[in-house]
């Protein structure tokens, strides 16, 4: 639907099909650039709830960086729950990310996951995810951004 709404775990909203496509295309581009597709994987379970008119997807990604970025020793386990809310015609009106965990630690970006991603586009450097304590992540950039040349 053209007016689709996406809500991340912090409550930040993204509106419109174009913005939705751009956000998820960017996520896929980053994953494809930094991670080895052959060694990584994704599993998911779908549950359709006819009364609530939604599809709940529990997904688990196992991401292995390309060798140049540390390979297996820097692997990530990313788990999440996506809820797709449907209108009466069965068209997705809202995609809500209810929970995202990286290596079993909840990701809680204060301004939202999509804000952090949009800032990545404008910043030079390779994204480095650091952990500051058991529940806080820090995203910083080091060196030149290899995506800026594309």
Backbone as CSV, one residue per row, in Angstrom:
resi,resn,N_x,N_y,N_z,CA_x,CA_y,CA_z,C_x,C_y,C_z
1,UNK,0.849,-1.190,0.000,0.000,0.000,0.000,0.885,1.241,0.000
2,UNK,0.505,2.244,-0.734,1.324,3.453,-0.862,1.530,4.190,0.447
3,UNK,0.595,4.069,1.379,0.686,4.770,2.659,1.143,3.846,3.793
4,UNK,1.886,2.809,3.464,2.350,1.875,4.491,3.117,2.631,5.578
5,UNK,2.960,2.163,6.791,3.656,2.754,7.933,4.551,1.675,8.536
6,UNK,5.790,2.041,8.839,6.727,1.131,9.498,7.058,1.731,10.855
7,UNK,7.020,0.894,11.882,7.325,1.362,13.234,8.431,0.491,13.794
8,UNK,9.529,1.125,14.234,10.626,0.349,14.806,10.405,0.175,16.311
9,UNK,11.238,-0.633,16.985,11.018,-0.916,18.407,11.013,0.311,19.321
10,UNK,11.648,1.402,18.905,11.664,2.599,19.749,10.430,3.470,19.528
11,UNK,9.602,3.109,18.535,8.394,3.872,18.257,8.536,4.843,17.105
12,UNK,9.725,4.943,16.512,9.931,5.832,15.374,9.168,5.279,14.176
13,UNK,8.483,6.171,13.457,7.653,5.769,12.324,8.236,6.266,11.010
14,UNK,8.048,5.468,10.000,8.454,5.797,8.641,7.205,5.633,7.786
15,UNK,6.885,6.627,6.945,5.642,6.602,6.182,5.911,6.548,4.686
16,UNK,5.086,5.806,3.989,5.119,5.766,2.533,5.888,4.590,1.973
17,UNK,5.369,4.068,0.873,5.978,2.909,0.224,7.401,3.210,-0.254
18,UNK,7.623,4.405,-0.789,8.971,4.763,-1.260,9.987,4.743,-0.138
19,UNK,9.648,5.334,0.999,10.555,5.335,2.150,10.773,3.927,2.688
20,UNK,9.707,3.134,2.691,9.798,1.732,3.131,10.793,0.976,2.253
21,UNK,10.618,1.101,0.944,11.501,0.404,0.004,12.947,0.869,0.140
22,UNK,13.162,2.182,0.286,14.518,2.710,0.430,15.188,2.209,1.710
23,UNK,14.457,2.217,2.819,15.021,1.781,4.099,15.450,0.322,4.042
24,UNK,14.575,-0.539,3.537,14.914,-1.959,3.508,15.909,-2.293,2.404
25,UNK,15.906,-1.538,1.308,16.938,-1.717,0.277,18.310,-1.366,0.840
26,UNK,18.359,-0.303,1.643,19.629,0.087,2.258,20.118,-0.995,3.222
27,UNK,19.205,-1.526,4.037,19.581,-2.610,4.958,20.142,-3.786,4.174
28,UNK,19.469,-4.178,3.094,19.947,-5.296,2.273,21.298,-4.980,1.639
29,UNK,21.498,-3.750,1.185,22.778,-3.372,0.573,23.918,-3.468,1.589
30,UNK,23.695,-2.981,2.798,24.733,-3.058,3.845,25.052,-4.513,4.161
31,UNK,24.022,-5.325,4.316,24.239,-6.744,4.615,24.997,-7.415,3.484
32,UNK,24.582,-7.169,2.242,25.256,-7.790,1.095,26.696,-7.325,0.939
33,UNK,26.988,-6.088,1.334,28.352,-5.569,1.201,29.284,-6.133,2.264
34,UNK,28.835,-6.163,3.515,29.700,-6.541,4.626,29.663,-8.017,4.990
35,UNK,28.606,-8.721,4.610,28.439,-10.102,5.068,28.462,-11.093,3.917
36,UNK,28.921,-12.303,4.219,29.049,-13.381,3.247,27.711,-14.101,3.118
37,UNK,27.087,-13.985,1.971,25.767,-14.570,1.737,25.807,-16.098,1.833
38,UNK,26.889,-16.708,1.364,26.987,-18.170,1.358,27.082,-18.763,2.764
39,UNK,27.663,-18.044,3.697,27.840,-18.564,5.054,26.777,-18.070,6.027
40,UNK,25.986,-17.087,5.622,24.949,-16.523,6.472,23.622,-17.206,6.175
41,UNK,22.660,-16.990,7.047,21.365,-17.618,6.819,20.235,-16.898,7.520
42,UNK,19.020,-17.255,7.126,17.819,-16.665,7.692,16.771,-17.754,7.848
43,UNK,16.178,-17.817,9.025,15.038,-18.704,9.247,13.896,-17.848,9.779
44,UNK,12.685,-18.296,9.535,11.536,-17.530,10.009,10.327,-18.443,10.162
45,UNK,9.395,-17.988,10.983,8.119,-18.664,11.179,7.014,-17.635,10.984
46,UNK,5.987,-18.023,10.252,4.845,-17.154,9.989,3.633,-17.647,10.766
47,UNK,2.870,-16.687,11.276,1.600,-17.015,11.922,0.574,-15.996,11.462
48,UNK,-0.498,-16.488,10.858,-1.571,-15.602,10.404,-2.688,-15.615,11.435
49,UNK,-3.089,-14.438,11.881,-4.185,-14.285,12.844,-5.338,-13.591,12.116
50,UNK,-6.362,-14.375,11.732,-7.477,-13.843,10.951,-8.291,-12.825,11.742
51,UNK,-8.465,-13.044,13.039,-9.256,-12.106,13.841,-8.587,-10.745,13.968
52,UNK,-7.313,-10.734,14.172,-6.574,-9.462,14.294,-6.131,-8.918,12.951
53,UNK,-6.318,-9.691,11.902,-5.891,-9.341,10.545,-4.413,-8.942,10.515
54,UNK,-3.580,-9.861,11.005,-2.145,-9.593,10.923,-1.365,-10.878,10.677
55,UNK,-0.154,-10.685,10.204,0.791,-11.780,9.998,1.975,-11.483,10.893
56,UNK,2.293,-12.435,11.751,3.407,-12.284,12.695,4.552,-13.160,12.185
57,UNK,5.726,-12.544,12.038,6.901,-13.265,11.545,7.996,-13.191,12.603
58,UNK,8.379,-14.343,13.112,9.549,-14.423,14.000,10.714,-14.825,13.111
59,UNK,11.753,-14.001,13.076,12.874,-14.291,12.188,14.191,-14.297,12.948
60,UNK,15.117,-15.105,12.440,16.446,-15.249,13.024,17.466,-15.235,11.895
61,UNK,18.376,-14.282,11.952,19.430,-14.186,10.944,20.773,-14.518,11.594
62,UNK,21.569,-15.280,10.897,22.931,-15.604,11.311,23.818,-14.965,10.259
63,UNK,24.547,-13.904,10.637,25.349,-13.134,9.681,26.837,-13.350,9.931
64,UNK,27.507,-13.811,8.902,28.954,-14.017,8.968,29.610,-12.963,8.083
65,UNK,30.424,-12.075,8.670,31.090,-11.042,7.868,32.021,-11.654,6.818
66,UNK,32.227,-10.918,5.760,33.226,-11.342,4.766,34.573,-11.422,5.484
67,UNK,35.466,-12.204,4.957,36.764,-12.436,5.593,37.489,-11.140,5.918
68,UNK,37.425,-10.164,5.023,38.103,-8.881,5.233,37.575,-8.148,6.472
69,UNK,36.341,-8.460,6.895,35.741,-7.817,8.070,35.732,-8.727,9.293
70,UNK,36.532,-9.783,9.279,36.673,-10.617,10.469,36.099,-12.005,10.374
71,UNK,35.331,-12.300,9.345,34.811,-13.647,9.139,34.029,-14.192,10.323
72,UNK,34.135,-15.498,10.525,33.346,-16.214,11.530,33.549,-15.683,12.941
73,UNK,34.727,-15.168,13.248,34.965,-14.702,14.625,34.126,-13.468,14.997
74,UNK,33.564,-12.779,13.990,32.722,-11.602,14.242,31.265,-11.825,13.835
75,UNK,30.811,-13.061,13.883,29.455,-13.367,13.442,28.409,-12.714,14.351
76,UNK,27.255,-12.467,13.764,26.137,-11.862,14.487,24.920,-12.771,14.405
77,UNK,24.194,-12.821,15.504,22.884,-13.464,15.525,21.890,-12.332,15.723
78,UNK,21.024,-12.123,14.742,20.033,-11.058,14.812,18.652,-11.706,14.807
79,UNK,17.886,-11.438,15.857,16.550,-12.003,15.989,15.539,-10.870,16.026
80,UNK,14.386,-11.092,15.457,13.362,-10.062,15.475,11.972,-10.617,15.280
81,UNK,11.013,-9.767,15.545,9.607,-10.078,15.308,9.038,-8.936,14.482
82,UNK,8.454,-9.289,13.351,7.776,-8.326,12.496,6.295,-8.662,12.489
83,UNK,5.469,-7.648,12.643,4.022,-7.837,12.571,3.517,-6.997,11.406
84,UNK,2.853,-7.655,10.465,2.286,-6.992,9.306,0.778,-6.895,9.521
85,UNK,0.259,-5.686,9.654,-1.173,-5.477,9.847,-1.829,-5.264,8.494
86,UNK,-2.939,-5.959,8.273,-3.616,-5.959,6.990,-4.924,-5.172,7.051
87,UNK,-5.318,-4.595,5.917,-6.641,-3.974,5.853,-7.655,-5.057,5.468
88,UNK,-8.905,-4.679,5.259,-9.967,-5.660,4.957,-9.744,-6.387,3.638
89,UNK,-8.988,-5.770,2.739,-8.691,-6.406,1.447,-7.457,-7.298,1.516
90,UNK,-6.787,-7.337,2.663,-5.596,-8.168,2.822,-4.305,-7.476,2.416
91,UNK,-4.331,-6.163,2.279,-3.143,-5.395,1.897,-2.433,-4.919,3.169
92,UNK,-1.118,-5.017,3.165,-0.333,-4.600,4.330,-0.403,-3.084,4.479
93,UNK,-0.852,-2.642,5.653,-0.959,-1.219,5.956,0.133,-0.757,6.923
94,UNK,0.617,-1.683,7.745,1.614,-1.337,8.762,2.553,-2.522,8.956
95,UNK,3.847,-2.213,9.071,4.873,-3.200,9.405,5.502,-2.731,10.710
96,UNK,5.263,-3.495,11.748,5.781,-3.114,13.059,6.889,-4.080,13.467
97,UNK,8.073,-3.515,13.750,9.184,-4.299,14.285,9.059,-4.263,15.798
98,UNK,8.659,-5.382,16.374,8.390,-5.381,17.809,9.625,-5.625,18.661
99,UNK,10.581,-6.306,18.128,11.722,-6.687,18.955,12.903,-7.016,18.049
100,UNK,14.048,-6.440,18.342,15.267,-6.780,17.617,16.358,-7.044,18.646
101,UNK,16.995,-8.193,18.515,18.105,-8.567,19.391,19.333,-8.827,18.532
102,UNK,20.479,-8.334,18.966,21.749,-8.656,18.323,22.577,-9.393,19.365
103,UNK,22.895,-10.632,19.053,23.602,-11.508,19.997,22.916,-11.505,21.372
104,UNK,21.590,-11.641,21.352,20.734,-11.725,22.542,20.640,-10.445,23.365
105,UNK,21.072,-9.321,22.823,20.971,-8.039,23.523,19.994,-7.156,22.744
106,UNK,18.943,-6.623,23.410,17.982,-5.770,22.700,18.639,-4.526,22.115
107,UNK,18.266,-4.203,20.881,18.747,-2.990,20.225,17.756,-1.886,20.553
108,UNK,18.261,-0.842,21.178,17.403,0.285,21.555,18.091,1.579,21.160
109,UNK,17.962,1.918,19.905,18.490,3.176,19.399,17.545,4.271,19.864
110,UNK,18.023,5.282,20.618,17.119,6.292,21.183,16.246,7.008,20.160
111,UNK,16.796,7.283,18.987,16.015,7.997,17.967,15.429,7.042,16.935
112,UNK,15.614,5.760,17.132,15.029,4.773,16.232,16.051,4.162,15.295
113,UNK,15.764,2.942,14.890,16.641,2.190,13.996,16.758,2.893,12.653
114,UNK,15.632,3.419,12.135,15.668,4.049,10.821,16.431,5.368,10.832
115,UNK,16.410,6.090,11.938,17.198,7.319,12.058,18.682,6.972,12.025
116,UNK,19.063,5.928,12.763,20.463,5.500,12.765,20.903,5.095,11.364
117,UNK,20.050,4.388,10.650,20.393,3.976,9.287,20.508,5.164,8.351
118,UNK,19.617,6.130,8.482,19.692,7.298,7.598,20.963,8.091,7.842
119,UNK,21.435,8.122,9.086,22.678,8.823,9.393,23.881,8.093,8.826
120,UNK,23.771,6.773,8.675,24.869,6.001,8.103,25.149,6.430,6.674
121,UNK,24.114,6.795,5.943,24.278,7.181,4.544,25.115,8.444,4.431
122,UNK,24.962,9.367,5.377,25.615,10.667,5.296,26.963,10.718,6.002
123,UNK,27.381,9.626,6.618,28.602,9.615,7.408,29.680,8.798,6.707
124,UNK,30.912,9.288,6.740,32.013,8.514,6.189,32.458,7.485,7.207
125,UNK,32.898,6.349,6.722,33.435,5.320,7.593,32.665,4.026,7.504
126,UNK,33.288,2.985,7.995,32.681,1.668,8.054,31.883,1.576,9.342
127,UNK,30.612,1.131,9.291,29.847,1.041,10.527,30.396,-0.035,11.444
128,UNK,30.583,0.317,12.694,31.089,-0.609,13.702,30.095,-0.585,14.856
129,UNK,29.549,-1.744,15.175,28.588,-1.841,16.260,29.332,-2.249,17.512
130,UNK,29.291,-1.405,18.536,29.950,-1.700,19.798,28.930,-1.828,20.906
131,UNK,29.275,-2.571,21.929,28.376,-2.753,23.059,28.932,-1.987,24.245
132,UNK,28.084,-1.137,24.830,28.453,-0.373,26.027,27.597,-0.878,27.178
133,UNK,27.984,-1.959,27.774,27.170,-2.526,28.849,26.181,-3.527,28.295
134,UNK,25.395,-4.138,29.173,24.533,-5.227,28.749,23.359,-4.834,27.864
135,UNK,22.934,-3.569,27.852,21.744,-3.209,27.081,21.924,-1.998,26.185
136,UNK,23.136,-1.536,25.986,23.348,-0.337,25.185,24.298,-0.620,24.038
137,UNK,23.902,-0.190,22.837,24.748,-0.323,21.670,25.239,1.044,21.242
138,UNK,26.390,1.060,20.618,26.954,2.293,20.075,27.296,2.006,18.620
139,UNK,26.869,2.849,17.727,27.198,2.712,16.325,28.143,3.833,15.971
140,UNK,29.337,3.478,15.530,30.296,4.509,15.133,30.901,4.127,13.800
141,UNK,31.631,5.060,13.202,32.204,4.843,11.886,33.710,5.045,11.949
142,UNK,34.413,4.138,11.292,35.880,4.206,11.281,36.375,4.109,9.854
143,UNK,37.355,4.926,9.504,37.942,4.878,8.189,37.025,5.465,7.131
144,UNK,37.288,5.135,5.878,36.494,5.661,4.773,35.322,4.734,4.501
145,UNK,34.171,5.303,4.185,32.971,4.532,3.884,33.095,3.921,2.498
146,UNK,33.160,2.585,2.392,33.298,1.965,1.079,32.034,2.133,0.236
147,UNK,30.906,2.434,0.855,29.672,2.626,0.107,29.617,4.000,-0.562
148,UNK,30.444,4.952,-0.118,30.388,6.299,-0.681,30.877,6.337,-2.120
149,UNK,31.647,5.348,-2.542,32.164,5.311,-3.897,31.128,4.751,-4.881
150,UNK,30.064,4.156,-4.360,29.063,3.543,-5.243,28.132,4.568,-5.852
